[in-house]
Amino acid sequence: MKLSAEERATCRLQPDRYASALEQIRTNGYVVLEQALAAATLERVRTSFEPLFADYIARKGYNTGTNRAQMHLPFAAPFIDEAVIAHPLVIPIVDKLLGSDCRCVYLASDTPMPGSDYQRVHSDNDPLFADLSVALPAYCLVVNIPLVDTTEENGPLEVWPGTHLLPDRENHNAIYDTVNPHIDINRAAQSLPSVRVLMPAGSIVIRDVRMWHRGTPNRSNAARTNVALIYSRSWFGYGSRISIPQMTYDGLSAKARQLFRYEKLGQPAMMPWEWSK
C-alpha cells in the first residue's frame, strides 16, 4: 500500500484505505505500508543497530541458520521510539484485529547476512488447538520494519498468502522440524503461490503470525535487517520477558504503557547478549 504525502504527514489512513488494510490482512495474511517510518527515525535506529549487532555476533554468533541471526533489542532509545513500538498507522489496525487491550510481547530483529540460505517454510506459532478443523480469527500479529531497501538480491521474506486461514490442524509447524501428521508444509508450499515481499526501507509489514513464510538467501554484499515486534490478544500467554526500567516505562505514552504492561517492569534493560533463547 503506497502511502500518500498526506497519510505520511498525518499518520492516518483514509477510511477506505484503513478498511483495505484490514481486508488485506484478513484475506491475504499481510499488508505493507510503504515508507511509513520517517527518514530521521529510520536513520537513528539503523545507526544504533549496526554496532550493537556487530558486538552481538562477536559474542554469540549466528542463531537462526547460516549467516542469519535473531537478536533481541534493548528497551531503550532509539528502538522504543513511539514510531517503532506504537506507530499511529499500525495501532488502529492492530487494535481492530486484536482488540484495544492487546499487548506487545516481542521487540527484536532478524538479519540475514551475505551468504545466508533459505529457511524452511514455517509459521511462527504452534496452533492454539491442533485438532481444530476450522480457522480462528487473528490472535497474534507480527510487525516488521526493514532498515534497508528489501530487494530480490538481499534475502526478502517469502510469504504464502492465505495460509493463515487454514484450520489449526493444517498449520502445525512453529518449529522448523515439527512433524504435522495432517500436512507436510514444506512439500505443500512447493505447489502453492508465494510472494517475495519487496519494499523500501522504513516500510511496515503487518502479518498474521500463522501465515507460512521463510527467509530467502541474501546474495548481496550487505546485511538486510528487519526490526520485529509481535502484538497479541491480551489473553495470549506469550511474552512477559522484556525488561523495562521503571523510569523508561513511565516516560512512554499511555498506549505504549498499555502495550507493555505485562512485561518485566522495574528491571534494567537487557542487552541482546544477556538474553537466553
Order of alpha helices (4+ residues) and beta strands (2+ residues): alpha-alpha-beta-alpha-beta-alpha-alpha-beta-beta-beta-alpha-beta-beta-beta-beta-beta-alpha-alpha-beta
